[in-house]
Amino acid sequence: MIVITIDQRRSRSGPDKVEGLLQHLTHRYEVLRPFERTAGDEVQGVLQDGVVAVRLALDVARTGDWSVGVGVGNVELPMPEQTRAGRGPAFEQARHAVERAKNTNGSLALSGPGPEAERLEAELQLVALVNARRTETSDEAGILVSRGLTQQQVAARLGISQQAVSARLASGLWHEATRLAGLAGVALHEYARNVEGS
């Protein structure tokens, strides 16, 4: 199972952003147990799909407003309806991960048993760091491409040439980061299933 714990960064010096985050996660991602506030400015949810978990974790980390901890492990069954009542190693791993995420450049960490967790964390942190350092114009072009628009359509929408769109995607390592994130999602899914079956 995959548990994700998300903690607001610099929450003492800014407004509480939890409700907005919860609405965003509810409308965009399919989860096993819904994200809910667990304490203060922290939220937690339970997922089974590694691809969705990676997409969600990178999406939230990219804003710079949150520390994201991904925990992999078993959970105590039967699982309660409320996420905050859940228990088990996956919840403990997520807690450990979110604390470490607070001190990483990409604001993201992953914890779980065995060496696979360390490799997955390295991949996710690399993508998160690329995402964080991408320029606004490169990000804008990449988001439109990720929504299914062709480079020609993106160029028309942004009022720039197709060559300029291609240059923005290349400078932001958009295709490479997207590919690595996709592969990491598949690997996380298999890893979580293997941990659950052990």
Backbone as JSON Lines, residues from 0, in Angstrom:
{"i":0,"aa":"M","n":[0.85,-1.19,0.0],"ca":[0.0,0.0,0.0],"c":[0.89,1.25,0.0]}
{"i":1,"aa":"I","n":[0.35,2.34,-0.5],"ca":[1.09,3.6,-0.58],"c":[0.33,4.65,0.23]}
{"i":2,"aa":"V","n":[1.01,5.23,1.2],"ca":[0.44,6.32,1.99],"c":[1.23,7.58,1.69]}
{"i":3,"aa":"I","n":[0.53,8.67,1.42],"ca":[1.21,9.94,1.17],"c":[0.81,10.94,2.25]}
{"i":4,"aa":"T","n":[1.81,11.49,2.9],"ca":[1.61,12.54,3.91],"c":[2.17,13.84,3.35]}
{"i":5,"aa":"I","n":[1.39,14.9,3.43],"ca":[1.76,16.2,2.87],"c":[1.68,17.25,3.97]}
{"i":6,"aa":"D","n":[2.75,18.0,4.14],"ca":[2.81,19.0,5.21],"c":[3.1,20.37,4.6]}
{"i":7,"aa":"Q","n":[2.34,21.38,5.0],"ca":[2.53,22.72,4.45],"c":[3.85,23.31,4.93]}
{"i":8,"aa":"R","n":[4.6,23.87,4.0],"ca":[5.86,24.52,4.33],"c":[5.6,25.96,4.75]}
{"i":9,"aa":"R","n":[6.4,26.45,5.68],"ca":[6.31,27.83,6.16],"c":[4.89,28.2,6.59]}
{"i":10,"aa":"S","n":[4.2,27.26,7.22],"ca":[2.8,27.48,7.58],"c":[2.63,28.54,8.67]}
{"i":11,"aa":"R","n":[3.64,28.74,9.49],"ca":[3.51,29.73,10.56],"c":[3.56,31.15,10.05]}
{"i":12,"aa":"S","n":[4.14,31.35,8.87],"ca":[4.27,32.71,8.35],"c":[3.31,32.99,7.19]}
{"i":13,"aa":"G","n":[2.41,32.06,6.91],"ca":[1.48,32.27,5.8],"c":[0.11,31.7,6.1]}
{"i":14,"aa":"P","n":[-0.83,31.88,5.17],"ca":[-2.2,31.39,5.38],"c":[-2.28,29.86,5.3]}
{"i":15,"aa":"D","n":[-3.29,29.29,5.9],"ca":[-3.54,27.86,5.85],"c":[-4.05,27.51,4.44]}
{"i":16,"aa":"K","n":[-3.33,26.64,3.75],"ca":[-3.68,26.28,2.37],"c":[-4.26,24.87,2.26]}
{"i":17,"aa":"V","n":[-4.57,24.25,3.4],"ca":[-4.99,22.85,3.4],"c":[-6.3,22.63,2.66]}
{"i":18,"aa":"E","n":[-7.31,23.48,2.89],"ca":[-8.61,23.26,2.25],"c":[-8.51,23.31,0.74]}
{"i":19,"aa":"G","n":[-7.74,24.25,0.24],"ca":[-7.54,24.34,-1.21],"c":[-6.85,23.11,-1.76]}
{"i":20,"aa":"L","n":[-5.86,22.61,-1.03],"ca":[-5.17,21.4,-1.46],"c":[-6.11,20.21,-1.47]}
{"i":21,"aa":"L","n":[-6.91,20.06,-0.42],"ca":[-7.85,18.94,-0.34],"c":[-8.83,18.95,-1.51]}
{"i":22,"aa":"Q","n":[-9.32,20.11,-1.88],"ca":[-10.24,20.21,-3.02],"c":[-9.53,19.82,-4.31]}
{"i":23,"aa":"H","n":[-8.31,20.28,-4.47],"ca":[-7.51,19.95,-5.66],"c":[-7.3,18.44,-5.77]}
{"i":24,"aa":"L","n":[-6.91,17.81,-4.67],"ca":[-6.64,16.37,-4.69],"c":[-7.91,15.56,-4.91]}
{"i":25,"aa":"T","n":[-9.01,15.99,-4.33],"ca":[-10.28,15.28,-4.47],"c":[-10.77,15.27,-5.91]}
{"i":26,"aa":"H","n":[-10.58,16.38,-6.6],"ca":[-11.09,16.49,-7.97],"c":[-10.16,15.89,-9.02]}
{"i":27,"aa":"R","n":[-8.87,15.72,-8.69],"ca":[-7.92,15.29,-9.73],"c":[-7.42,13.86,-9.61]}
{"i":28,"aa":"Y","n":[-7.52,13.26,-8.42],"ca":[-6.88,11.96,-8.23],"c":[-7.81,10.93,-7.6]}
{"i":29,"aa":"E","n":[-7.7,9.7,-8.12],"ca":[-8.47,8.6,-7.57],"c":[-7.64,7.89,-6.51]}
{"i":30,"aa":"V","n":[-8.16,7.82,-5.3],"ca":[-7.41,7.24,-4.18],"c":[-8.24,6.16,-3.49]}
{"i":31,"aa":"L","n":[-7.55,5.34,-2.68],"ca":[-8.24,4.28,-1.94],"c":[-8.95,4.84,-0.72]}
{"i":32,"aa":"R","n":[-8.27,5.7,0.01],"ca":[-8.86,6.42,1.14],"c":[-8.57,7.9,0.92]}
{"i":33,"aa":"P","n":[-9.58,8.74,1.05],"ca":[-9.43,10.15,0.67],"c":[-8.42,10.9,1.53]}
{"i":34,"aa":"F","n":[-7.83,11.91,0.92],"ca":[-6.96,12.8,1.68],"c":[-7.8,13.59,2.66]}
{"i":35,"aa":"E","n":[-7.3,13.69,3.87],"ca":[-7.97,14.49,4.89],"c":[-6.93,15.07,5.83]}
{"i":36,"aa":"R","n":[-7.33,16.14,6.47],"ca":[-6.43,16.8,7.44],"c":[-6.23,15.85,8.62]}
{"i":37,"aa":"T","n":[-4.98,15.61,8.96],"ca":[-4.7,14.72,10.08],"c":[-4.27,15.49,11.33]}
{"i":38,"aa":"A","n":[-3.57,16.59,11.12],"ca":[-3.15,17.42,12.26],"c":[-2.65,18.75,11.73]}
{"i":39,"aa":"G","n":[-3.16,19.83,12.25],"ca":[-2.68,21.16,11.86],"c":[-2.74,21.38,10.36]}
{"i":40,"aa":"D","n":[-1.57,21.56,9.76],"ca":[-1.5,21.85,8.33],"c":[-1.0,20.65,7.54]}
{"i":41,"aa":"E","n":[-1.36,19.46,7.99],"ca":[-0.91,18.22,7.36],"c":[-2.1,17.42,6.85]}
{"i":42,"aa":"V","n":[-1.94,16.79,5.68],"ca":[-2.98,15.92,5.13],"c":[-2.37,14.56,4.79]}
{"i":43,"aa":"Q","n":[-3.26,13.56,4.69],"ca":[-2.78,12.2,4.41],"c":[-3.84,11.45,3.62]}
{"i":44,"aa":"G","n":[-3.38,10.59,2.69],"ca":[-4.28,9.76,1.91],"c":[-3.64,8.42,1.62]}
{"i":45,"aa":"V","n":[-4.45,7.45,1.19],"ca":[-3.96,6.09,0.89],"c":[-4.26,5.76,-0.56]}
{"i":46,"aa":"L","n":[-3.26,5.24,-1.26],"ca":[-3.39,4.9,-2.67],"c":[-2.92,3.48,-2.93]}
{"i":47,"aa":"Q","n":[-3.42,2.9,-4.02],"ca":[-2.94,1.6,-4.48],"c":[-2.15,1.72,-5.77]}
{"i":48,"aa":"D","n":[-2.44,2.73,-6.55],"ca":[-1.84,2.89,-7.88],"c":[-0.56,3.73,-7.79]}
{"i":49,"aa":"G","n":[0.57,3.11,-8.09],"ca":[1.85,3.8,-8.03],"c":[1.99,4.92,-9.04]}
{"i":50,"aa":"V","n":[1.41,4.75,-10.22],"ca":[1.48,5.79,-11.25],"c":[0.74,7.04,-10.78]}
{"i":51,"aa":"V","n":[-0.43,6.86,-10.2],"ca":[-1.2,7.99,-9.67],"c":[-0.45,8.63,-8.5]}
{"i":52,"aa":"A","n":[0.15,7.81,-7.65],"ca":[0.89,8.32,-6.49],"c":[2.05,9.21,-6.92]}
{"i":53,"aa":"V","n":[2.79,8.79,-7.93],"ca":[3.92,9.58,-8.42],"c":[3.43,10.89,-9.03]}
{"i":54,"aa":"R","n":[2.39,10.81,-9.86],"ca":[1.86,12.02,-10.49],"c":[1.4,13.01,-9.42]}
{"i":55,"aa":"L","n":[0.69,12.52,-8.41],"ca":[0.18,13.36,-7.34],"c":[1.33,13.98,-6.54]}
{"i":56,"aa":"A","n":[2.3,13.15,-6.14],"ca":[3.42,13.63,-5.33],"c":[4.21,14.72,-6.05]}
{"i":57,"aa":"L","n":[4.47,14.52,-7.33],"ca":[5.23,15.51,-8.1],"c":[4.42,16.78,-8.33]}
{"i":58,"aa":"D","n":[3.13,16.63,-8.56],"ca":[2.24,17.76,-8.76],"c":[2.24,18.66,-7.52]}
{"i":59,"aa":"V","n":[2.12,18.05,-6.35],"ca":[2.06,18.83,-5.1],"c":[3.43,19.42,-4.77]}
{"i":60,"aa":"A","n":[4.5,18.64,-4.94],"ca":[5.84,19.13,-4.62],"c":[6.23,20.3,-5.52]}
{"i":61,"aa":"R","n":[5.77,20.29,-6.76],"ca":[6.14,21.32,-7.74],"c":[5.73,22.72,-7.31]}
{"i":62,"aa":"T","n":[4.69,22.83,-6.5],"ca":[4.22,24.16,-6.08],"c":[5.2,24.86,-5.15]}
{"i":63,"aa":"G","n":[6.03,24.08,-4.44],"ca":[6.95,24.66,-3.47],"c":[6.31,24.98,-2.13]}
{"i":64,"aa":"D","n":[5.0,24.71,-2.02],"ca":[4.26,25.03,-0.79],"c":[4.19,23.86,0.19]}
{"i":65,"aa":"W","n":[4.6,22.67,-0.27],"ca":[4.37,21.47,0.53],"c":[5.59,20.56,0.57]}
{"i":66,"aa":"S","n":[5.76,19.85,1.69],"ca":[6.7,18.74,1.79],"c":[5.89,17.47,1.61]}
{"i":67,"aa":"V","n":[6.36,16.56,0.76],"ca":[5.6,15.37,0.4],"c":[6.37,14.12,0.79]}
{"i":68,"aa":"G","n":[5.74,13.29,1.61],"ca":[6.34,12.02,2.03],"c":[5.54,10.85,1.5]}
{"i":69,"aa":"V","n":[6.2,9.96,0.77],"ca":[5.55,8.77,0.22],"c":[6.04,7.57,1.03]}
{"i":70,"aa":"G","n":[5.09,6.84,1.64],"ca":[5.43,5.67,2.44],"c":[4.89,4.4,1.8]}
{"i":71,"aa":"V","n":[5.71,3.36,1.77],"ca":[5.31,2.08,1.18],"c":[5.4,1.0,2.25]}
{"i":72,"aa":"G","n":[4.36,0.19,2.35],"ca":[4.36,-0.89,3.34],"c":[2.97,-1.46,3.49]}
{"i":73,"aa":"N","n":[2.81,-2.35,4.44],"ca":[1.5,-2.91,4.73],"c":[0.7,-1.96,5.61]}
{"i":74,"aa":"V","n":[-0.61,-2.15,5.63],"ca":[-1.48,-1.41,6.53],"c":[-2.29,-2.42,7.33]}
{"i":75,"aa":"E","n":[-2.72,-2.0,8.51],"ca":[-3.54,-2.9,9.32],"c":[-4.93,-3.02,8.7]}
{"i":76,"aa":"L","n":[-5.39,-4.26,8.6],"ca":[-6.71,-4.54,8.03],"c":[-7.66,-5.02,9.11]}
{"i":77,"aa":"P","n":[-8.96,-4.78,8.97],"ca":[-9.57,-3.99,7.89],"c":[-9.22,-2.51,8.03]}
{"i":78,"aa":"M","n":[-9.03,-1.89,6.88],"ca":[-8.67,-0.48,6.89],"c":[-9.9,0.37,7.22]}
{"i":79,"aa":"P","n":[-9.78,1.29,8.16],"ca":[-10.92,2.14,8.5],"c":[-11.28,3.07,7.35]}
{"i":80,"aa":"E","n":[-12.51,3.57,7.36],"ca":[-12.96,4.48,6.3],"c":[-12.22,5.81,6.35]}
{"i":81,"aa":"Q","n":[-11.89,6.25,7.56],"ca":[-11.18,7.52,7.7],"c":[-9.68,7.28,7.65]}
{"i":82,"aa":"T","n":[-9.0,8.03,6.8],"ca":[-7.55,7.88,6.63],"c":[-6.82,8.11,7.95]}
{"i":83,"aa":"R","n":[-7.24,9.1,8.72],"ca":[-6.53,9.45,9.95],"c":[-6.56,8.33,10.99]}
{"i":84,"aa":"A","n":[-7.47,7.36,10.82],"ca":[-7.55,6.24,11.76],"c":[-6.71,5.05,11.31]}
{"i":85,"aa":"G","n":[-6.08,5.14,10.14],"ca":[-5.28,4.04,9.62],"c":[-4.0,3.83,10.4]}
{"i":86,"aa":"R","n":[-3.53,2.58,10.37],"ca":[-2.29,2.23,11.08],"c":[-1.51,1.22,10.27]}
{"i":87,"aa":"G","n":[-0.24,1.08,10.61],"ca":[0.59,0.09,9.96],"c":[1.88,0.69,9.43]}
{"i":88,"aa":"P","n":[2.79,-0.16,8.94],"ca":[4.1,0.3,8.46],"c":[4.05,1.36,7.36]}
{"i":89,"aa":"A","n":[3.08,1.3,6.45],"ca":[3.01,2.3,5.38],"c":[2.8,3.7,5.95]}
{"i":90,"aa":"F","n":[1.99,3.8,7.0],"ca":[1.75,5.1,7.64],"c":[3.01,5.59,8.34]}
{"i":91,"aa":"E","n":[3.73,4.66,8.97],"ca":[4.97,5.02,9.65],"c":[6.03,5.47,8.65]}
{"i":92,"aa":"Q","n":[6.09,4.77,7.52],"ca":[7.06,5.13,6.48],"c":[6.75,6.52,5.9]}
{"i":93,"aa":"A","n":[5.46,6.82,5.72],"ca":[5.07,8.13,5.2],"c":[5.46,9.24,6.17]}
{"i":94,"aa":"R","n":[5.3,8.98,7.47],"ca":[5.69,9.96,8.49],"c":[7.2,10.22,8.43]}
{"i":95,"aa":"H","n":[7.97,9.14,8.32],"ca":[9.43,9.25,8.22],"c":[9.8,10.03,6.96]}
{"i":96,"aa":"A","n":[9.13,9.72,5.85],"ca":[9.45,10.36,4.57],"c":[9.15,11.86,4.58]}
{"i":97,"aa":"V","n":[8.0,12.26,5.13],"ca":[7.65,13.68,5.09],"c":[8.6,14.5,5.95]}
{"i":98,"aa":"E","n":[9.1,13.93,7.01],"ca":[10.08,14.65,7.85],"c":[11.38,14.85,7.07]}
{"i":99,"aa":"R","n":[11.79,13.85,6.32],"ca":[13.01,13.99,5.5],"c":[12.79,14.93,4.33]}
{"i":100,"aa":"A","n":[11.56,14.94,3.79],"ca":[11.26,15.8,2.65],"c":[11.45,17.27,2.99]}
{"i":101,"aa":"K","n":[11.28,17.63,4.24],"ca":[11.41,19.03,4.66],"c":[12.82,19.56,4.44]}
{"i":102,"aa":"N","n":[13.79,18.65,4.33],"ca":[15.2,19.05,4.17],"c":[15.78,18.67,2.82]}
{"i":103,"aa":"T","n":[14.91,18.43,1.82],"ca":[15.4,18.1,0.48],"c":[15.08,19.25,-0.48]}
{"i":104,"aa":"N","n":[15.89,19.38,-1.53],"ca":[15.67,20.45,-2.51],"c":[14.36,20.27,-3.27]}
{"i":105,"aa":"G","n":[13.96,19.04,-3.52],"ca":[12.75,18.78,-4.27],"c":[11.5,18.71,-3.42]}
{"i":106,"aa":"S","n":[11.65,18.82,-2.08],"ca":[10.53,18.77,-1.13],"c":[9.79,17.45,-1.18]}
{"i":107,"aa":"L","n":[10.48,16.36,-1.52],"ca":[9.83,15.07,-1.68],"c":[10.77,13.96,-1.21]}
{"i":108,"aa":"A","n":[10.22,12.98,-0.49],"ca":[11.02,11.83,-0.06],"c":[10.13,10.59,-0.07]}
{"i":109,"aa":"L","n":[10.76,9.43,-0.17],"ca":[10.05,8.15,-0.19],"c":[10.73,7.19,0.75]}
{"i":110,"aa":"S","n":[9.94,6.48,1.55],"ca":[10.48,5.51,2.49],"c":[9.74,4.18,2.36]}
{"i":111,"aa":"G","n":[10.5,3.11,2.52],"ca":[9.93,1.77,2.47],"c":[11.04,0.75,2.71]}
{"i":112,"aa":"P","n":[10.69,-0.52,2.84],"ca":[11.69,-1.53,3.11],"c":[12.55,-1.88,1.9]}
{"i":113,"aa":"G","n":[13.82,-2.17,2.14],"ca":[14.7,-2.64,1.08],"c":[15.31,-1.53,0.24]}
{"i":114,"aa":"P","n":[16.27,-1.89,-0.63],"ca":[17.01,-0.91,-1.44],"c":[16.18,-0.26,-2.55]}
{"i":115,"aa":"E","n":[15.08,-0.87,-2.94],"ca":[14.24,-0.31,-4.0],"c":[13.72,1.08,-3.62]}
{"i":116,"aa":"A","n":[13.46,1.28,-2.35],"ca":[12.94,2.58,-1.89],"c":[13.95,3.69,-2.15]}
{"i":117,"aa":"E","n":[15.21,3.41,-1.91],"ca":[16.24,4.44,-2.1],"c":[16.38,4.82,-3.57]}
{"i":118,"aa":"R","n":[16.3,3.82,-4.46],"ca":[16.4,4.1,-5.9],"c":[15.21,4.92,-6.37]}
{"i":119,"aa":"L","n":[14.01,4.52,-5.93],"ca":[12.81,5.27,-6.32],"c":[12.84,6.69,-5.8]}
{"i":120,"aa":"E","n":[13.3,6.85,-4.57],"ca":[13.38,8.2,-4.01],"c":[14.33,9.06,-4.83]}
{"i":121,"aa":"A","n":[15.47,8.5,-5.23],"ca":[16.44,9.26,-6.02],"c":[15.82,9.71,-7.35]}
{"i":122,"aa":"E","n":[15.07,8.83,-7.99],"ca":[14.42,9.17,-9.26],"c":[13.39,10.28,-9.06]}
{"i":123,"aa":"L","n":[12.56,10.13,-8.04],"ca":[11.51,11.13,-7.8],"c":[12.1,12.48,-7.39]}
{"i":124,"aa":"Q","n":[13.15,12.45,-6.59],"ca":[13.78,13.71,-6.19],"c":[14.4,14.42,-7.39]}
{"i":125,"aa":"L","n":[14.98,13.65,-8.31],"ca":[15.57,14.25,-9.5],"c":[14.49,14.93,-10.35]}
{"i":126,"aa":"V","n":[13.38,14.24,-10.57],"ca":[12.28,14.83,-11.35],"c":[11.72,16.06,-10.62]}
{"i":127,"aa":"A","n":[11.55,15.95,-9.31],"ca":[11.01,17.08,-8.53],"c":[11.94,18.29,-8.64]}
{"i":128,"aa":"L","n":[13.23,18.05,-8.63],"ca":[14.2,19.14,-8.72],"c":[14.17,19.78,-10.11]}
{"i":129,"aa":"V","n":[14.09,18.96,-11.15],"ca":[13.96,19.49,-12.51],"c":[12.7,20.34,-12.62]}
{"i":130,"aa":"N","n":[11.59,19.82,-12.08],"ca":[10.32,20.55,-12.12],"c":[10.44,21.9,-11.4]}
{"i":131,"aa":"A","n":[11.1,21.89,-10.25],"ca":[11.22,23.11,-9.44],"c":[12.08,24.17,-10.12]}
{"i":132,"aa":"R","n":[13.06,23.74,-10.91],"ca":[13.99,24.69,-11.54],"c":[13.57,25.11,-12.94]}
{"i":133,"aa":"R","n":[12.48,24.54,-13.42],"ca":[12.0,24.86,-14.77],"c":[11.46,26.29,-14.8]}
{"i":134,"aa":"T","n":[11.71,27.0,-15.9],"ca":[11.2,28.36,-16.02],"c":[9.69,28.34,-16.2]}
{"i":135,"aa":"E","n":[9.07,29.47,-15.93],"ca":[7.61,29.57,-16.05],"c":[7.16,29.33,-17.48]}
{"i":136,"aa":"T","n":[7.91,29.84,-18.46],"ca":[7.52,29.66,-19.86],"c":[7.67,28.21,-20.3]}
{"i":137,"aa":"S","n":[8.71,27.54,-19.83],"ca":[8.89,26.13,-20.15],"c":[7.79,25.29,-19.51]}
{"i":138,"aa":"D","n":[7.45,25.64,-18.29],"ca":[6.39,24.94,-17.57],"c":[5.06,25.1,-18.28]}
{"i":139,"aa":"E","n":[4.79,26.31,-18.75],"ca":[3.54,26.61,-19.43],"c":[3.4,25.74,-20.68]}
{"i":140,"aa":"A","n":[4.46,25.64,-21.47],"ca":[4.42,24.83,-22.68],"c":[4.25,23.35,-22.35]}
{"i":141,"aa":"G","n":[4.98,22.89,-21.33],"ca":[4.92,21.49,-20.95],"c":[3.55,21.07,-20.43]}
{"i":142,"aa":"I","n":[2.91,21.93,-19.66],"ca":[1.58,21.62,-19.13],"c":[0.57,21.46,-20.26]}
{"i":143,"aa":"L","n":[0.68,22.33,-21.26],"ca":[-0.24,22.23,-22.41],"c":[0.01,20.95,-23.2]}
{"i":144,"aa":"V","n":[1.27,20.58,-23.38],"ca":[1.59,19.32,-24.07],"c":[1.07,18.13,-23.27]}
{"i":145,"aa":"S","n":[1.2,18.2,-21.95],"ca":[0.73,17.09,-21.1],"c":[-0.79,16.94,-21.15]}
{"i":146,"aa":"R","n":[-1.49,17.99,-21.55],"ca":[-2.95,17.93,-21.68],"c":[-3.38,17.42,-23.05]}
{"i":147,"aa":"G","n":[-2.41,17.05,-23.89],"ca":[-2.73,16.44,-25.17],"c":[-2.61,17.35,-26.38]}
{"i":148,"aa":"L","n":[-2.19,18.6,-26.18],"ca":[-2.04,19.51,-27.31],"c":[-0.75,19.19,-28.07]}
{"i":149,"aa":"T","n":[-0.78,19.36,-29.38],"ca":[0.43,19.2,-30.17],"c":[1.29,20.45,-30.0]}
{"i":150,"aa":"Q","n":[2.54,20.37,-30.4],"ca":[3.41,21.54,-30.31],"c":[2.87,22.67,-31.19]}
{"i":151,"aa":"Q","n":[2.27,22.32,-32.33],"ca":[1.7,23.33,-33.21],"c":[0.52,24.04,-32.52]}
{"i":152,"aa":"Q","n":[-0.31,23.26,-31.82],"ca":[-1.45,23.84,-31.09],"c":[-0.97,24.71,-29.93]}
{"i":153,"aa":"V","n":[0.07,24.25,-29.24],"ca":[0.64,25.04,-28.14],"c":[1.19,26.36,-28.67]}
{"i":154,"aa":"A","n":[1.87,26.29,-29.8],"ca":[2.43,27.51,-30.42],"c":[1.33,28.51,-30.74]}
{"i":155,"aa":"A","n":[0.23,28.0,-31.31],"ca":[-0.89,28.89,-31.66],"c":[-1.5,29.51,-30.41]}
{"i":156,"aa":"R","n":[-1.64,28.7,-29.35],"ca":[-2.25,29.21,-28.13],"c":[-1.36,30.25,-27.45]}
{"i":157,"aa":"L","n":[-0.06,30.04,-27.48],"ca":[0.86,30.96,-26.8],"c":[1.3,32.12,-27.68]}
{"i":158,"aa":"G","n":[0.99,32.04,-28.98],"ca":[1.38,33.11,-29.89],"c":[2.87,33.13,-30.18]}
{"i":159,"aa":"I","n":[3.48,31.95,-30.22],"ca":[4.91,31.83,-30.51],"c":[5.1,30.78,-31.61]}
{"i":160,"aa":"S","n":[6.32,30.63,-32.08],"ca":[6.58,29.65,-33.14],"c":[6.67,28.25,-32.56]}
{"i":161,"aa":"Q","n":[6.5,27.26,-33.44],"ca":[6.63,25.87,-33.0],"c":[8.06,25.59,-32.53]}
{"i":162,"aa":"Q","n":[9.03,26.24,-33.18],"ca":[10.43,26.08,-32.77],"c":[10.64,26.61,-31.34]}
{"i":163,"aa":"A","n":[9.95,27.69,-31.01],"ca":[10.06,28.25,-29.65],"c":[9.46,27.3,-28.62]}
{"i":164,"aa":"V","n":[8.35,26.64,-28.99],"ca":[7.75,25.65,-28.09],"c":[8.73,24.51,-27.86]}
{"i":165,"aa":"S","n":[9.32,24.02,-28.95],"ca":[10.28,22.92,-28.86],"c":[11.46,23.3,-27.98]}
{"i":166,"aa":"A","n":[11.92,24.54,-28.11],"ca":[13.06,25.02,-27.31],"c":[12.69,25.09,-25.83]}
{"i":167,"aa":"R","n":[11.47,25.53,-25.54],"ca":[11.03,25.62,-24.14],"c":[10.94,24.22,-23.51]}
{"i":168,"aa":"L","n":[10.41,23.27,-24.27],"ca":[10.31,21.9,-23.76],"c":[11.69,21.31,-23.53]}
{"i":169,"aa":"A","n":[12.61,21.58,-24.45],"ca":[13.96,21.04,-24.35],"c":[14.71,21.64,-23.16]}
{"i":170,"aa":"S","n":[14.59,22.97,-22.99],"ca":[15.32,23.63,-21.9],"c":[14.82,23.18,-20.54]}
{"i":171,"aa":"G","n":[13.54,22.81,-20.47],"ca":[12.96,22.36,-19.21],"c":[13.05,20.85,-19.01]}
{"i":172,"aa":"L","n":[13.73,20.16,-19.94],"ca":[13.84,18.69,-19.88],"c":[12.47,18.04,-19.7]}
{"i":173,"aa":"W","n":[11.46,18.6,-20.38],"ca":[10.09,18.17,-20.16],"c":[9.87,16.7,-20.53]}
{"i":174,"aa":"H","n":[10.3,16.31,-21.71],"ca":[10.07,14.94,-22.17],"c":[10.83,13.93,-21.31]}
{"i":175,"aa":"E","n":[12.08,14.27,-20.97],"ca":[12.9,13.36,-20.17],"c":[12.33,13.18,-18.76]}
{"i":176,"aa":"A","n":[11.92,14.3,-18.16],"ca":[11.36,14.23,-16.8],"c":[10.04,13.47,-16.8]}
{"i":177,"aa":"T","n":[9.22,13.7,-17.81],"ca":[7.94,13.01,-17.91],"c":[8.14,11.51,-18.07]}
{"i":178,"aa":"R","n":[9.11,11.13,-18.89],"ca":[9.39,9.7,-19.1],"c":[9.88,9.05,-17.82]}
{"i":179,"aa":"L","n":[10.81,9.71,-17.12],"ca":[11.33,9.15,-15.88],"c":[10.24,9.04,-14.83]}
{"i":180,"aa":"A","n":[9.37,10.04,-14.75],"ca":[8.27,10.0,-13.79],"c":[7.33,8.83,-14.1]}
{"i":181,"aa":"G","n":[7.05,8.6,-15.37],"ca":[6.18,7.49,-15.76],"c":[6.77,6.14,-15.4]}
{"i":182,"aa":"L","n":[8.06,5.99,-15.66],"ca":[8.74,4.73,-15.32],"c":[8.8,4.54,-13.81]}
{"i":183,"aa":"A","n":[9.02,5.63,-13.07],"ca":[9.05,5.55,-11.61],"c":[7.69,5.17,-11.06]}
{"i":184,"aa":"G","n":[6.63,5.66,-11.69],"ca":[5.28,5.3,-11.26],"c":[5.0,3.82,-11.41]}
{"i":185,"aa":"V","n":[5.4,3.25,-12.54],"ca":[5.22,1.8,-12.76],"c":[6.05,1.02,-11.76]}
{"i":186,"aa":"A","n":[7.29,1.47,-11.53],"ca":[8.17,0.78,-10.58],"c":[7.63,0.86,-9.16]}
{"i":187,"aa":"L","n":[7.08,2.02,-8.78],"ca":[6.48,2.17,-7.45],"c":[5.29,1.24,-7.28]}
{"i":188,"aa":"H","n":[4.49,1.1,-8.33],"ca":[3.32,0.22,-8.28],"c":[3.75,-1.22,-8.01]}
{"i":189,"aa":"E","n":[4.75,-1.68,-8.75],"ca":[5.25,-3.06,-8.58],"c":[5.9,-3.24,-7.21]}
{"i":190,"aa":"Y","n":[6.66,-2.26,-6.8],"ca":[7.33,-2.31,-5.49],"c":[6.31,-2.42,-4.36]}
{"i":191,"aa":"A","n":[5.25,-1.59,-4.42],"ca":[4.23,-1.62,-3.37],"c":[3.51,-2.97,-3.36]}
{"i":192,"aa":"R","n":[3.24,-3.53,-4.52],"ca":[2.58,-4.85,-4.59],"c":[3.48,-5.93,-4.01]}
{"i":193,"aa":"N","n":[4.76,-5.87,-4.31],"ca":[5.69,-6.86,-3.78],"c":[5.83,-6.77,-2.26]}
{"i":194,"aa":"V","n":[5.86,-5.53,-1.76],"ca":[5.95,-5.34,-0.3],"c":[4.7,-5.88,0.38]}
{"i":195,"aa":"E","n":[3.55,-5.62,-0.25],"ca":[2.28,-6.09,0.31],"c":[2.22,-7.62,0.34]}
{"i":196,"aa":"G","n":[2.8,-8.25,-0.66],"ca":[2.74,-9.71,-0.74],"c":[3.79,-10.43,0.08]}
{"i":197,"aa":"S","n":[4.74,-9.67,0.63],"ca":[5.84,-10.32,1.39],"c":[5.46,-10.58,2.85]}
